[in-house]
Amino acid sequence: MESRAVLKYARISPRKVKIVLDLIRNKPVNVAAGILQNTPKSASGLLIKLLDSAKANAEHNHSMDTEKLYVAECYASQGPTLKRIQPHAQGRAFKILKRTSHITLVLKEMED
């Protein structure tokens, strides 16, 4: 049995999110929450909310024990890229790519 939470179209690059996801993979939920609260990265705020959502899904939808949960899978894939233009010298245009992410977090119960 697993609980899943997905955040789509997050306005942060997947490369930045993957750095933080590597810190919490295969950790118990309470340890992962502590790591996220003490990590000074912009992705950690989004991931705290996502972890709380997955934990609530496990408790309410699947009747899982929240003390036994751990982060089984977590990954970030690329969403659509917003293309913007910034003016440069001599009438040229400089392209800015604002990347988005789809972040997925899967929780499972530890086996005794």
PDB file as gemmi writes it, atoms N, CA and C in Angstrom:
CRYST1    1.000    1.000    1.000  90.00  90.00  90.00 P 1                      
ATOM      1  N   MET A   1       0.850  -1.176   0.000  1.00  0.00           N  
ATOM      2  CA  MET A   1       0.000   0.000   0.000  1.00  0.00           C  
ATOM      3  C   MET A   1       0.896   1.240   0.000  1.00  0.00           C  
ATOM      4  N   GLU A   2       0.506   2.227  -0.775  1.00  0.00           N  
ATOM      5  CA  GLU A   2       1.307   3.445  -0.871  1.00  0.00           C  
ATOM      6  C   GLU A   2       0.410   4.670  -0.899  1.00  0.00           C  
ATOM      7  N   SER A   3       0.983   5.787  -0.483  1.00  0.00           N  
ATOM      8  CA  SER A   3       0.311   7.075  -0.524  1.00  0.00           C  
ATOM      9  C   SER A   3       1.127   7.998  -1.413  1.00  0.00           C  
ATOM     10  N   ARG A   4       0.440   8.783  -2.230  1.00  0.00           N  
ATOM     11  CA  ARG A   4       1.127   9.595  -3.231  1.00  0.00           C  
ATOM     12  C   ARG A   4       0.613  11.028  -3.174  1.00  0.00           C  
ATOM     13  N   ALA A   5       1.536  11.964  -3.372  1.00  0.00           N  
ATOM     14  CA  ALA A   5       1.159  13.377  -3.501  1.00  0.00           C  
ATOM     15  C   ALA A   5       1.954  13.949  -4.667  1.00  0.00           C  
ATOM     16  N   VAL A   6       1.288  14.747  -5.508  1.00  0.00           N  
ATOM     17  CA  VAL A   6       1.920  15.298  -6.712  1.00  0.00           C  
ATOM     18  C   VAL A   6       1.717  16.808  -6.725  1.00  0.00           C  
ATOM     19  N   LEU A   7       2.789  17.523  -7.006  1.00  0.00           N  
ATOM     20  CA  LEU A   7       2.730  18.967  -7.200  1.00  0.00           C  
ATOM     21  C   LEU A   7       3.115  19.241  -8.647  1.00  0.00           C  
ATOM     22  N   LYS A   8       2.171  19.795  -9.410  1.00  0.00           N  
ATOM     23  CA  LYS A   8       2.426  20.067 -10.826  1.00  0.00           C  
ATOM     24  C   LYS A   8       2.619  21.556 -11.059  1.00  0.00           C  
ATOM     25  N   TYR A   9       3.393  21.862 -12.062  1.00  0.00           N  
ATOM     26  CA  TYR A   9       3.657  23.235 -12.511  1.00  0.00           C  
ATOM     27  C   TYR A   9       4.285  24.107 -11.424  1.00  0.00           C  
ATOM     28  N   ALA A  10       5.163  23.537 -10.610  1.00  0.00           N  
ATOM     29  CA  ALA A  10       5.871  24.324  -9.602  1.00  0.00           C  
ATOM     30  C   ALA A  10       6.885  25.208 -10.310  1.00  0.00           C  
ATOM     31  N   ARG A  11       6.934  26.491  -9.974  1.00  0.00           N  
ATOM     32  CA  ARG A  11       7.799  27.433 -10.686  1.00  0.00           C  
ATOM     33  C   ARG A  11       9.221  27.393 -10.117  1.00  0.00           C  
ATOM     34  N   ILE A  12       9.841  26.228 -10.225  1.00  0.00           N  
ATOM     35  CA  ILE A  12      11.226  26.039  -9.810  1.00  0.00           C  
ATOM     36  C   ILE A  12      11.833  24.990 -10.725  1.00  0.00           C  
ATOM     37  N   SER A  13      13.085  25.134 -11.017  1.00  0.00           N  
ATOM     38  CA  SER A  13      13.761  24.207 -11.920  1.00  0.00           C  
ATOM     39  C   SER A  13      13.851  22.813 -11.295  1.00  0.00           C  
ATOM     40  N   PRO A  14      13.648  21.754 -12.095  1.00  0.00           N  
ATOM     41  CA  PRO A  14      13.749  20.395 -11.546  1.00  0.00           C  
ATOM     42  C   PRO A  14      15.143  20.088 -11.009  1.00  0.00           C  
ATOM     43  N   ARG A  15      16.143  20.724 -11.578  1.00  0.00           N  
ATOM     44  CA  ARG A  15      17.525  20.513 -11.132  1.00  0.00           C  
ATOM     45  C   ARG A  15      17.693  20.954  -9.677  1.00  0.00           C  
ATOM     46  N   LYS A  16      17.051  22.054  -9.296  1.00  0.00           N  
ATOM     47  CA  LYS A  16      17.133  22.558  -7.930  1.00  0.00           C  
ATOM     48  C   LYS A  16      16.355  21.672  -6.963  1.00  0.00           C  
ATOM     49  N   VAL A  17      15.253  21.111  -7.436  1.00  0.00           N  
ATOM     50  CA  VAL A  17      14.416  20.260  -6.581  1.00  0.00           C  
ATOM     51  C   VAL A  17      15.105  18.917  -6.327  1.00  0.00           C  
ATOM     52  N   LYS A  18      15.758  18.368  -7.332  1.00  0.00           N  
ATOM     53  CA  LYS A  18      16.390  17.051  -7.201  1.00  0.00           C  
ATOM     54  C   LYS A  18      17.486  17.034  -6.150  1.00  0.00           C  
ATOM     55  N   ILE A  19      18.169  18.173  -5.956  1.00  0.00           N  
ATOM     56  CA  ILE A  19      19.206  18.256  -4.923  1.00  0.00           C  
ATOM     57  C   ILE A  19      18.608  18.006  -3.543  1.00  0.00           C  
ATOM     58  N   VAL A  20      17.440  18.573  -3.276  1.00  0.00           N  
ATOM     59  CA  VAL A  20      16.797  18.413  -1.972  1.00  0.00           C  
ATOM     60  C   VAL A  20      16.131  17.042  -1.859  1.00  0.00           C  
ATOM     61  N   LEU A  21      15.580  16.537  -2.963  1.00  0.00           N  
ATOM     62  CA  LEU A  21      14.935  15.219  -2.925  1.00  0.00           C  
ATOM     63  C   LEU A  21      15.933  14.115  -2.581  1.00  0.00           C  
ATOM     64  N   ASP A  22      17.175  14.265  -3.024  1.00  0.00           N  
ATOM     65  CA  ASP A  22      18.199  13.263  -2.720  1.00  0.00           C  
ATOM     66  C   ASP A  22      18.480  13.179  -1.219  1.00  0.00           C  
ATOM     67  N   LEU A  23      18.210  14.257  -0.480  1.00  0.00           N  
ATOM     68  CA  LEU A  23      18.451  14.265   0.962  1.00  0.00           C  
ATOM     69  C   LEU A  23      17.413  13.453   1.732  1.00  0.00           C  
ATOM     70  N   ILE A  24      16.173  13.361   1.203  1.00  0.00           N  
ATOM     71  CA  ILE A  24      15.099  12.723   1.981  1.00  0.00           C  
ATOM     72  C   ILE A  24      14.694  11.349   1.462  1.00  0.00           C  
ATOM     73  N   ARG A  25      15.257  10.901   0.364  1.00  0.00           N  
ATOM     74  CA  ARG A  25      14.877   9.609  -0.205  1.00  0.00           C  
ATOM     75  C   ARG A  25      15.207   8.474   0.771  1.00  0.00           C  
ATOM     76  N   ASN A  26      14.255   7.548   0.976  1.00  0.00           N  
ATOM     77  CA  ASN A  26      14.370   6.371   1.859  1.00  0.00           C  
ATOM     78  C   ASN A  26      14.522   6.726   3.338  1.00  0.00           C  
ATOM     79  N   LYS A  27      14.042   7.885   3.747  1.00  0.00           N  
ATOM     80  CA  LYS A  27      14.103   8.276   5.152  1.00  0.00           C  
ATOM     81  C   LYS A  27      12.699   8.208   5.749  1.00  0.00           C  
ATOM     82  N   PRO A  28      12.579   7.959   7.067  1.00  0.00           N  
ATOM     83  CA  PRO A  28      11.265   8.031   7.718  1.00  0.00           C  
ATOM     84  C   PRO A  28      10.684   9.441   7.593  1.00  0.00           C  
ATOM     85  N   VAL A  29       9.369   9.549   7.663  1.00  0.00           N  
ATOM     86  CA  VAL A  29       8.692  10.816   7.408  1.00  0.00           C  
ATOM     87  C   VAL A  29       9.115  11.899   8.407  1.00  0.00           C  
ATOM     88  N   ASN A  30       9.225  11.543   9.697  1.00  0.00           N  
ATOM     89  CA  ASN A  30       9.589  12.562  10.686  1.00  0.00           C  
ATOM     90  C   ASN A  30      11.032  13.030  10.504  1.00  0.00           C  
ATOM     91  N   VAL A  31      11.930  12.144  10.091  1.00  0.00           N  
ATOM     92  CA  VAL A  31      13.323  12.530   9.814  1.00  0.00           C  
ATOM     93  C   VAL A  31      13.376  13.407   8.568  1.00  0.00           C  
ATOM     94  N   ALA A  32      12.615  13.033   7.535  1.00  0.00           N  
ATOM     95  CA  ALA A  32      12.576  13.811   6.293  1.00  0.00           C  
ATOM     96  C   ALA A  32      12.042  15.220   6.556  1.00  0.00           C  
ATOM     97  N   ALA A  33      11.025  15.339   7.408  1.00  0.00           N  
ATOM     98  CA  ALA A  33      10.475  16.656   7.731  1.00  0.00           C  
ATOM     99  C   ALA A  33      11.517  17.515   8.454  1.00  0.00           C  
ATOM    100  N   GLY A  34      12.275  16.907   9.356  1.00  0.00           N  
ATOM    101  CA  GLY A  34      13.334  17.637  10.055  1.00  0.00           C  
ATOM    102  C   GLY A  34      14.429  18.103   9.116  1.00  0.00           C  
ATOM    103  N   ILE A  35      14.799  17.252   8.171  1.00  0.00           N  
ATOM    104  CA  ILE A  35      15.820  17.624   7.181  1.00  0.00           C  
ATOM    105  C   ILE A  35      15.338  18.794   6.339  1.00  0.00           C  
ATOM    106  N   LEU A  36      14.078  18.732   5.895  1.00  0.00           N  
ATOM    107  CA  LEU A  36      13.535  19.802   5.051  1.00  0.00           C  
ATOM    108  C   LEU A  36      13.435  21.135   5.796  1.00  0.00           C  
ATOM    109  N   GLN A  37      13.081  21.080   7.070  1.00  0.00           N  
ATOM    110  CA  GLN A  37      12.950  22.323   7.834  1.00  0.00           C  
ATOM    111  C   GLN A  37      14.300  22.995   8.064  1.00  0.00           C  
ATOM    112  N   ASN A  38      15.378  22.230   8.045  1.00  0.00           N  
ATOM    113  CA  ASN A  38      16.703  22.788   8.302  1.00  0.00           C  
ATOM    114  C   ASN A  38      17.554  22.919   7.049  1.00  0.00           C  
ATOM    115  N   THR A  39      16.964  22.752   5.872  1.00  0.00           N  
ATOM    116  CA  THR A  39      17.693  22.897   4.622  1.00  0.00           C  
ATOM    117  C   THR A  39      17.403  24.262   4.017  1.00  0.00           C  
ATOM    118  N   PRO A  40      18.429  25.096   3.824  1.00  0.00           N  
ATOM    119  CA  PRO A  40      18.201  26.450   3.307  1.00  0.00           C  
ATOM    120  C   PRO A  40      18.131  26.503   1.779  1.00  0.00           C  
ATOM    121  N   LYS A  41      17.195  25.762   1.202  1.00  0.00           N  
ATOM    122  CA  LYS A  41      16.986  25.771  -0.247  1.00  0.00           C  
ATOM    123  C   LYS A  41      15.550  26.197  -0.522  1.00  0.00           C  
ATOM    124  N   SER A  42      15.326  26.810  -1.681  1.00  0.00           N  
ATOM    125  CA  SER A  42      13.980  27.289  -1.992  1.00  0.00           C  
ATOM    126  C   SER A  42      12.996  26.140  -2.201  1.00  0.00           C  
ATOM    127  N   ALA A  43      13.500  24.976  -2.604  1.00  0.00           N  
ATOM    128  CA  ALA A  43      12.617  23.834  -2.842  1.00  0.00           C  
ATOM    129  C   ALA A  43      12.110  23.207  -1.547  1.00  0.00           C  
ATOM    130  N   SER A  44      12.789  23.434  -0.439  1.00  0.00           N  
ATOM    131  CA  SER A  44      12.411  22.747   0.790  1.00  0.00           C  
ATOM    132  C   SER A  44      11.042  23.193   1.312  1.00  0.00           C  
ATOM    133  N   GLY A  45      10.669  24.438   1.081  1.00  0.00           N  
ATOM    134  CA  GLY A  45       9.340  24.892   1.504  1.00  0.00           C  
ATOM    135  C   GLY A  45       8.227  24.188   0.753  1.00  0.00           C  
ATOM    136  N   LEU A  46       8.419  24.026  -0.551  1.00  0.00           N  
ATOM    137  CA  LEU A  46       7.438  23.297  -1.358  1.00  0.00           C  
ATOM    138  C   LEU A  46       7.355  21.830  -0.934  1.00  0.00           C  
ATOM    139  N   LEU A  47       8.513  21.235  -0.647  1.00  0.00           N  
ATOM    140  CA  LEU A  47       8.546  19.813  -0.309  1.00  0.00           C  
ATOM    141  C   LEU A  47       7.970  19.528   1.073  1.00  0.00           C  
ATOM    142  N   ILE A  48       8.067  20.484   1.992  1.00  0.00           N  
ATOM    143  CA  ILE A  48       7.440  20.303   3.311  1.00  0.00           C  
ATOM    144  C   ILE A  48       5.924  20.174   3.145  1.00  0.00           C  
ATOM    145  N   LYS A  49       5.339  21.075   2.339  1.00  0.00           N  
ATOM    146  CA  LYS A  49       3.895  21.019   2.092  1.00  0.00           C  
ATOM    147  C   LYS A  49       3.505  19.721   1.395  1.00  0.00           C  
ATOM    148  N   LEU A  50       4.331  19.293   0.442  1.00  0.00           N  
ATOM    149  CA  LEU A  50       4.038  18.070  -0.303  1.00  0.00           C  
ATOM    150  C   LEU A  50       4.127  16.838   0.600  1.00  0.00           C  
ATOM    151  N   LEU A  51       5.115  16.824   1.493  1.00  0.00           N  
ATOM    152  CA  LEU A  51       5.277  15.720   2.439  1.00  0.00           C  
ATOM    153  C   LEU A  51       4.087  15.658   3.400  1.00  0.00           C  
ATOM    154  N   ASP A  52       3.633  16.815   3.878  1.00  0.00           N  
ATOM    155  CA  ASP A  52       2.461  16.851   4.760  1.00  0.00           C  
ATOM    156  C   ASP A  52       1.208  16.365   4.034  1.00  0.00           C  
ATOM    157  N   SER A  53       1.087  16.710   2.756  1.00  0.00           N  
ATOM    158  CA  SER A  53      -0.064  16.274   1.972  1.00  0.00           C  
ATOM    159  C   SER A  53      -0.048  14.751   1.778  1.00  0.00           C  
ATOM    160  N   ALA A  54       1.125  14.200   1.458  1.00  0.00           N  
ATOM    161  CA  ALA A  54       1.230  12.746   1.279  1.00  0.00           C  
ATOM    162  C   ALA A  54       0.947  12.020   2.586  1.00  0.00           C  
ATOM    163  N   LYS A  55       1.406  12.589   3.691  1.00  0.00           N  
ATOM    164  CA  LYS A  55       1.167  11.985   5.008  1.00  0.00           C  
ATOM    165  C   LYS A  55      -0.328  12.008   5.346  1.00  0.00           C  
ATOM    166  N   ALA A  56      -1.005  13.127   5.043  1.00  0.00           N  
ATOM    167  CA  ALA A  56      -2.444  13.225   5.289  1.00  0.00           C  
ATOM    168  C   ALA A  56      -3.216  12.263   4.392  1.00  0.00           C  
ATOM    169  N   ASN A  57      -2.771  12.120   3.132  1.00  0.00           N  
ATOM    170  CA  ASN A  57      -3.403  11.152   2.235  1.00  0.00           C  
ATOM    171  C   ASN A  57      -3.278   9.734   2.781  1.00  0.00           C  
ATOM    172  N   ALA A  58      -2.116   9.402   3.328  1.00  0.00           N  
ATOM    173  CA  ALA A  58      -1.893   8.062   3.873  1.00  0.00           C  
ATOM    174  C   ALA A  58      -2.810   7.801   5.063  1.00  0.00           C  
ATOM    175  N   GLU A  59      -2.953   8.813   5.913  1.00  0.00           N  
ATOM    176  CA  GLU A  59      -3.743   8.637   7.129  1.00  0.00           C  
ATOM    177  C   GLU A  59      -5.246   8.578   6.837  1.00  0.00           C  
ATOM    178  N   HIS A  60      -5.737   9.484   6.000  1.00  0.00           N  
ATOM    179  CA  HIS A  60      -7.179   9.601   5.794  1.00  0.00           C  
ATOM    180  C   HIS A  60      -7.717   8.702   4.685  1.00  0.00           C  
ATOM    181  N   ASN A  61      -6.971   8.567   3.602  1.00  0.00           N  
ATOM    182  CA  ASN A  61      -7.482   7.787   2.467  1.00  0.00           C  
ATOM    183  C   ASN A  61      -7.158   6.302   2.548  1.00  0.00           C  
ATOM    184  N   HIS A  62      -5.992   5.966   3.140  1.00  0.00           N  
ATOM    185  CA  HIS A  62      -5.550   4.568   3.131  1.00  0.00           C  
ATOM    186  C   HIS A  62      -5.450   3.959   4.522  1.00  0.00           C  
ATOM    187  N   SER A  63      -5.765   4.716   5.569  1.00  0.00           N  
ATOM    188  CA  SER A  63      -5.717   4.257   6.967  1.00  0.00           C  
ATOM    189  C   SER A  63      -4.367   3.629   7.312  1.00  0.00           C  
ATOM    190  N   MET A  64      -3.295   4.300   6.907  1.00  0.00           N  
ATOM    191  CA  MET A  64      -1.946   3.813   7.202  1.00  0.00           C  
ATOM    192  C   MET A  64      -1.462   4.435   8.514  1.00  0.00           C  
ATOM    193  N   ASP A  65      -0.547   3.736   9.185  1.00  0.00           N  
ATOM    194  CA  ASP A  65       0.038   4.227  10.436  1.00  0.00           C  
ATOM    195  C   ASP A  65       1.120   5.253  10.103  1.00  0.00           C  
ATOM    196  N   THR A  66       0.945   6.497  10.561  1.00  0.00           N  
ATOM    197  CA  THR A  66       1.879   7.567  10.186  1.00  0.00           C  
ATOM    198  C   THR A  66       3.251   7.408  10.834  1.00  0.00           C  
ATOM    199  N   GLU A  67       3.337   6.625  11.912  1.00  0.00           N  
ATOM    200  CA  GLU A  67       4.635   6.414  12.567  1.00  0.00           C  
ATOM    201  C   GLU A  67       5.537   5.484  11.759  1.00  0.00           C  
ATOM    202  N   LYS A  68       4.945   4.661  10.892  1.00  0.00           N  
ATOM    203  CA  LYS A  68       5.722   3.683  10.125  1.00  0.00           C  
ATOM    204  C   LYS A  68       6.016   4.129   8.696  1.00  0.00           C  
ATOM    205  N   LEU A  69       5.625   5.349   8.336  1.00  0.00           N  
ATOM    206  CA  LEU A  69       5.789   5.792   6.949  1.00  0.00           C  
ATOM    207  C   LEU A  69       7.226   6.211   6.648  1.00  0.00           C  
ATOM    208  N   TYR A  70       7.648   5.958   5.420  1.00  0.00           N  
ATOM    209  CA  TYR A  70       8.939   6.443   4.937  1.00  0.00           C  
ATOM    210  C   TYR A  70       8.796   6.876   3.486  1.00  0.00           C  
ATOM    211  N   VAL A  71       9.740   7.688   3.020  1.00  0.00           N  
ATOM    212  CA  VAL A  71       9.713   8.208   1.653  1.00  0.00           C  
ATOM    213  C   VAL A  71      10.273   7.125   0.729  1.00  0.00           C  
ATOM    214  N   ALA A  72       9.393   6.425   0.040  1.00  0.00           N  
ATOM    215  CA  ALA A  72       9.807   5.315  -0.814  1.00  0.00           C  
ATOM    216  C   ALA A  72      10.326   5.807  -2.159  1.00  0.00           C  
ATOM    217  N   GLU A  73       9.614   6.743  -2.762  1.00  0.00           N  
ATOM    218  CA  GLU A  73      10.015   7.303  -4.057  1.00  0.00           C  
ATOM    219  C   GLU A  73       9.828   8.805  -4.000  1.00  0.00           C  
ATOM    220  N   CYS A  74      10.719   9.516  -4.657  1.00  0.00           N  
ATOM    221  CA  CYS A  74      10.529  10.950  -4.839  1.00  0.00           C  
ATOM    222  C   CYS A  74      11.316  11.360  -6.072  1.00  0.00           C  
ATOM    223  N   TYR A  75      10.646  12.071  -6.949  1.00  0.00           N  
ATOM    224  CA  TYR A  75      11.316  12.499  -8.173  1.00  0.00           C  
ATOM    225  C   TYR A  75      10.669  13.766  -8.698  1.00  0.00           C  
ATOM    226  N   ALA A  76      11.444  14.494  -9.500  1.00  0.00           N  
ATOM    227  CA  ALA A  76      10.973  15.723 -10.128  1.00  0.00           C  
ATOM    228  C   ALA A  76      11.229  15.612 -11.621  1.00  0.00           C  
ATOM    229  N   SER A  77      10.202  15.826 -12.402  1.00  0.00           N  
ATOM    230  CA  SER A  77      10.354  15.826 -13.848  1.00  0.00           C  
ATOM    231  C   SER A  77      10.052  17.219 -14.373  1.00  0.00           C  
ATOM    232  N   GLN A  78      10.489  17.481 -15.589  1.00  0.00           N  
ATOM    233  CA  GLN A  78      10.343  18.812 -16.144  1.00  0.00           C  
ATOM    234  C   GLN A  78       8.935  19.061 -16.654  1.00  0.00           C  
ATOM    235  N   GLY A  79       8.414  20.228 -16.307  1.00  0.00           N  
ATOM    236  CA  GLY A  79       7.128  20.673 -16.811  1.00  0.00           C  
ATOM    237  C   GLY A  79       7.350  21.606 -17.994  1.00  0.00           C  
ATOM    238  N   PRO A  80       6.321  22.308 -18.422  1.00  0.00           N  
ATOM    239  CA  PRO A  80       6.470  23.243 -19.537  1.00  0.00           C  
ATOM    240  C   PRO A  80       7.388  24.406 -19.158  1.00  0.00           C  
ATOM    241  N   THR A  81       8.135  24.893 -20.123  1.00  0.00           N  
ATOM    242  CA  THR A  81       9.058  26.005 -19.912  1.00  0.00           C  
ATOM    243  C   THR A  81       8.427  27.293 -20.411  1.00  0.00           C  
ATOM    244  N   LEU A  82       8.419  28.317 -19.559  1.00  0.00           N  
ATOM    245  CA  LEU A  82       7.916  29.635 -19.941  1.00  0.00           C  
ATOM    246  C   LEU A  82       9.056  30.389 -20.615  1.00  0.00           C  
ATOM    247  N   LYS A  83       8.807  30.909 -21.803  1.00  0.00           N  
ATOM    248  CA  LYS A  83       9.847  31.605 -22.556  1.00  0.00           C  
ATOM    249  C   LYS A  83       9.605  33.104 -22.471  1.00  0.00           C  
ATOM    250  N   ARG A  84      10.611  33.819 -22.000  1.00  0.00           N  
ATOM    251  CA  ARG A  84      10.539  35.266 -21.852  1.00  0.00           C  
ATOM    252  C   ARG A  84      11.703  35.894 -22.605  1.00  0.00           C  
ATOM    253  N   ILE A  85      11.588  37.186 -22.916  1.00  0.00           N  
ATOM    254  CA  ILE A  85      12.630  37.883 -23.669  1.00  0.00           C  
ATOM    255  C   ILE A  85      13.069  39.111 -22.881  1.00  0.00           C  
ATOM    256  N   GLN A  86      14.394  39.290 -22.777  1.00  0.00           N  
ATOM    257  CA  GLN A  86      14.968  40.460 -22.143  1.00  0.00           C  
ATOM    258  C   GLN A  86      15.752  41.244 -23.198  1.00  0.00           C  
ATOM    259  N   PRO A  87      15.537  42.540 -23.307  1.00  0.00           N  
ATOM    260  CA  PRO A  87      16.271  43.327 -24.302  1.00  0.00           C  
ATOM    261  C   PRO A  87      17.760  43.390 -23.978  1.00  0.00           C  
ATOM    262  N   HIS A  88      18.584  43.326 -25.017  1.00  0.00           N  
ATOM    263  CA  HIS A  88      20.034  43.435 -24.878  1.00  0.00           C  
ATOM    264  C   HIS A  88      20.533  44.558 -25.780  1.00  0.00           C  
ATOM    265  N   ALA A  89      21.828  44.698 -25.823  1.00  0.00           N  
ATOM    266  CA  ALA A  89      22.440  45.808 -26.554  1.00  0.00           C  
ATOM    267  C   ALA A  89      22.182  45.696 -28.056  1.00  0.00           C  
ATOM    268  N   GLN A  90      22.125  46.834 -28.709  1.00  0.00           N  
ATOM    269  CA  GLN A  90      22.022  46.966 -30.159  1.00  0.00           C  
ATOM    270  C   GLN A  90      20.759  46.295 -30.722  1.00  0.00           C  
ATOM    271  N   GLY A  91      19.661  46.381 -29.976  1.00  0.00           N  
ATOM    272  CA  GLY A  91      18.387  45.885 -30.470  1.00  0.00           C  
ATOM    273  C   GLY A  91      18.220  44.384 -30.452  1.00  0.00           C  
ATOM    274  N   ARG A  92      19.124  43.692 -29.825  1.00  0.00           N  
ATOM    275  CA  ARG A  92      19.019  42.230 -29.773  1.00  0.00           C  
ATOM    276  C   ARG A  92      18.095  41.809 -28.625  1.00  0.00           C  
ATOM    277  N   ALA A  93      17.619  40.584 -28.707  1.00  0.00           N  
ATOM    278  CA  ALA A  93      16.771  40.024 -27.653  1.00  0.00           C  
ATOM    279  C   ALA A  93      17.484  38.829 -27.032  1.00  0.00           C  
ATOM    280  N   PHE A  94      17.434  38.753 -25.715  1.00  0.00           N  
ATOM    281  CA  PHE A  94      18.048  37.659 -24.969  1.00  0.00           C  
ATOM    282  C   PHE A  94      16.930  36.798 -24.407  1.00  0.00           C  
ATOM    283  N   LYS A  95      16.957  35.505 -24.714  1.00  0.00           N  
ATOM    284  CA  LYS A  95      15.881  34.602 -24.292  1.00  0.00           C  
ATOM    285  C   LYS A  95      16.123  34.119 -22.861  1.00  0.00           C  
ATOM    286  N   ILE A  96      15.077  34.193 -22.041  1.00  0.00           N  
ATOM    287  CA  ILE A  96      15.117  33.680 -20.674  1.00  0.00           C  
ATOM    288  C   ILE A  96      14.158  32.504 -20.597  1.00  0.00           C  
ATOM    289  N   LEU A  97      14.621  31.382 -20.075  1.00  0.00           N  
ATOM    290  CA  LEU A  97      13.796  30.183 -19.925  1.00  0.00           C  
ATOM    291  C   LEU A  97      13.434  30.012 -18.456  1.00  0.00           C  
ATOM    292  N   LYS A  98      12.159  30.127 -18.148  1.00  0.00           N  
ATOM    293  CA  LYS A  98      11.679  29.939 -16.777  1.00  0.00           C  
ATOM    294  C   LYS A  98      11.103  28.527 -16.690  1.00  0.00           C  
ATOM    295  N   ARG A  99      11.838  27.668 -16.038  1.00  0.00           N  
ATOM    296  CA  ARG A  99      11.497  26.249 -16.016  1.00  0.00           C  
ATOM    297  C   ARG A  99      10.496  25.926 -14.905  1.00  0.00           C  
ATOM    298  N   THR A 100       9.669  24.900 -15.152  1.00  0.00           N  
ATOM    299  CA  THR A 100       8.718  24.429 -14.153  1.00  0.00           C  
ATOM    300  C   THR A 100       8.959  22.943 -13.895  1.00  0.00           C  
ATOM    301  N   SER A 101       8.404  22.445 -12.782  1.00  0.00           N  
ATOM    302  CA  SER A 101       8.615  21.064 -12.365  1.00  0.00           C  
ATOM    303  C   SER A 101       7.296  20.390 -12.022  1.00  0.00           C  
ATOM    304  N   HIS A 102       7.280  19.088 -12.197  1.00  0.00           N  
ATOM    305  CA  HIS A 102       6.230  18.230 -11.659  1.00  0.00           C  
ATOM    306  C   HIS A 102       6.919  17.350 -10.616  1.00  0.00           C  
ATOM    307  N   ILE A 103       6.541  17.509  -9.346  1.00  0.00           N  
ATOM    308  CA  ILE A 103       7.211  16.803  -8.249  1.00  0.00           C  
ATOM    309  C   ILE A 103       6.263  15.744  -7.699  1.00  0.00           C  
ATOM    310  N   THR A 104       6.779  14.516  -7.532  1.00  0.00           N  
ATOM    311  CA  THR A 104       5.979  13.398  -7.012  1.00  0.00           C  
ATOM    312  C   THR A 104       6.668  12.815  -5.782  1.00  0.00           C  
ATOM    313  N   LEU A 105       5.867  12.558  -4.751  1.00  0.00           N  
ATOM    314  CA  LEU A 105       6.358  11.985  -3.499  1.00  0.00           C  
ATOM    315  C   LEU A 105       5.497  10.776  -3.151  1.00  0.00           C  
ATOM    316  N   VAL A 106       6.118   9.623  -2.929  1.00  0.00           N  
ATOM    317  CA  VAL A 106       5.395   8.390  -2.609  1.00  0.00           C  
ATOM    318  C   VAL A 106       5.847   7.896  -1.233  1.00  0.00           C  
ATOM    319  N   LEU A 107       4.872   7.652  -0.355  1.00  0.00           N  
ATOM    320  CA  LEU A 107       5.155   7.138   0.980  1.00  0.00           C  
ATOM    321  C   LEU A 107       4.656   5.702   1.088  1.00  0.00           C  
ATOM    322  N   LYS A 108       5.430   4.872   1.781  1.00  0.00           N  
ATOM    323  CA  LYS A 108       5.023   3.485   2.061  1.00  0.00           C  
ATOM    324  C   LYS A 108       5.236   3.192   3.535  1.00  0.00           C  
ATOM    325  N   GLU A 109       4.591   2.127   3.992  1.00  0.00           N  
ATOM    326  CA  GLU A 109       4.773   1.707   5.384  1.00  0.00           C  
ATOM    327  C   GLU A 109       5.974   0.781   5.501  1.00  0.00           C  
ATOM    328  N   MET A 110       6.751   0.987   6.572  1.00  0.00           N  
ATOM    329  CA  MET A 110       7.889   0.098   6.843  1.00  0.00           C  
ATOM    330  C   MET A 110       7.357  -1.243   7.309  1.00  0.00           C  
ATOM    331  N   GLU A 111       8.062  -2.295   6.922  1.00  0.00           N  
ATOM    332  CA  GLU A 111       7.661  -3.625   7.368  1.00  0.00           C  
ATOM    333  C   GLU A 111       8.451  -4.026   8.584  1.00  0.00           C  
ATOM    334  N   ASP A 112       7.797  -4.709   9.494  1.00  0.00           N  
ATOM    335  CA  ASP A 112       8.435  -5.059  10.778  1.00  0.00           C  
ATOM    336  C   ASP A 112       9.480  -6.141  10.619  1.00  0.00           C  
TER     337      ASP A 112                                                      
END                                                                             
